[in-house]
Amino acid sequence: MKKSCLVVFLFVSIFLTACGYTNIPGFEEPTVSVSDIPDEPTKEQLLDEIKASSTSDIEAVISNHFYLLDVVEGDNGQANIYATNRLSISELVSVLSDIIQPEEISDLKDNQQILIYPNNFVTIKESEEDNNAVLMEVASKQFVQNHYSPSFLSTYFAIRTLESVLGVPNWGNRQRNQCSNGGCYGGYTMDRNQNRGMSTYRGGGPSAGK
């Protein structure tokens, strides 16, 4: 009996390691790569499949069609990082905003653009590792409220707009005070010279963890 349990334990451990579900504590850099993105449908197939989505949940749309590359976890909420080699920033912004209209949409700045939905902030940006790959960061509003740096978001939206969509008066000033102690988040990066200030674990594919 003990031998059987040991075999099962070893099998599960190997399986989890292979899938990449490894917790990385502290402030370490990401260990994932856009080279991990598996083969995808063609651009035309992807666009057709996304347009045929029947859900009103923007993360469900993204998770159903794109590879889950990484997850950034904070004390309150999390941000899921998806990736694709098939679509550009403009193509993603266009198709996602067409099928589910965001509350707010930013201009394109620094090769990234942000869509605000009722429950999520979606940041679409080029990967620093490979500019042919595009990352989609889907952060819960709770994660944004508690961890995002106002100086990062104010590049894309007026602070009053952010306070309105977050439903938190004076959020900008209060969050700046918190950020002065360190630990605030300025968006996902794969730059090995930076860290995200949050613990992370690696994901495994479309709809992983759903």
Disulfide bonds with the S-S distance in Angstrom:
Cys179-Cys184 1.97
